[in-house]
Amino acid sequence: MMKNGHHVSSAPASADCSPEKRRRTVRVWCDGCYDMVHYGHSNQLRQAKAMGDYLIVGVHTDDDITLTVDGKDTYEEVKKSGRYRECKRTQGVSTTDLVGRMLLMTKAHHSNMGRSDYQQHTDNFGRGPKGHSPWTGVSQFLQTSQKIIQFASGKEPQPGDTIIYVAGAFDLFHIGHVDFLDAVSQLSEKPYVIVGLHFDQEVNRYKGKNYPIMNIHERTLSVLACRYVSEVVIGAPYAVTKDLLDHFKVDLVCHGKTEVFPDRDGSDPYAVPRKMGILRTVDSGNSLTTDVIVQRIIKNRLLFEARNQKKEAKEMAVIQAMKRREEDKAKERTQAVL
């Protein structure tokens, strides 16, 4: 639900304040389901935050949509008061698509996205039998340099910064990843955290199954959206080499408490920083992993399909109501002319 309302209100200003102090604090409200938060959600929040000074986010209990069943816009009053703004949707990502990828269980689902059997699988996931809503669908992500620029901090390391390097898949970027990066950033007063993202083929080599769920471009934006991340290496080598450490002037290399898979030749990918004495094991304090999320989805497949069908049925009811309203208006206009 990327086209959600942004309810902008202002705090009262004191009459005896200076012009600077009289400037009212602009509070921005946006809401949605934010199910399995991805870079599309992050982009919405980024745009909403830029509209004011203080952002408040409302999280729905289910897949409510921005229209009631009788076709009435739930943001109608806000729009009438002139306090409604709309964020530009991030094309090419949806929770429905991500769930579909998890359930596909193929090792090559990214390269097969253009094939008819993959498209049929994703198009049919969670769809109801009585027509398709234009709002419940699957789209594919197209990376651009502009998208990366919008998400990137653009900050270079400064004198006195501690340059910390971490590497991994960071697939389905979740709160476990956030807690880990938060813990990493707390290792220094002035951290500059660089995340090395492995290519899809590399992730699939050591994780197998249908991993990664998100491709390298999607994972890049997801990680860049995190406040603790300063820079991302797109397609980082699996082994942390001396050349890499020297190039980025790395002070610390960190890894979580998850399993470290050996390199292709069976060697330790962290052998160099381990020998240099700059390797740290960081406990995020969070047990959530990408595997846990995927297993949760697979276990509750029928529930997810039912949820999507219910959501689409509601959307279809709204579309029919809107159509009837337009037809009634057309009739009224015709009768007025006669």
Buried (B, 14 or more C-beta within 10 A) or exposed (E): BBBBBBBBBEEEEEEEEEEEEEEEEBBBBBBBBBBBBBBBBBBBBBBBBEBBEEBEBEEBEEBBBBBBEEBEBBBEEBEEEEBBBBBEBBEBBBBBBBBBBBBBEBBBBBEBBEEEEBBEBBEEBBBBEEEBBEBBBBBBBEBEEEBBEBBBEEEEBEEEBBBBBBBBBBBBBBEBBBBBBBBBBEBBEEBBBBBBBBBBBBBBBBBEEBBBBBBBBBBBBBBBBBEBBBBBBBEBBBBBBEEBBEEBEBBBBBBBEEEBEEBEEEEEBBBBBEEEEBBBEBEBEBEBBBBEBBEEBEEEBEEBBEBBBBBBBBBBBBBEBBEEEEEEEEEEEEEEEE
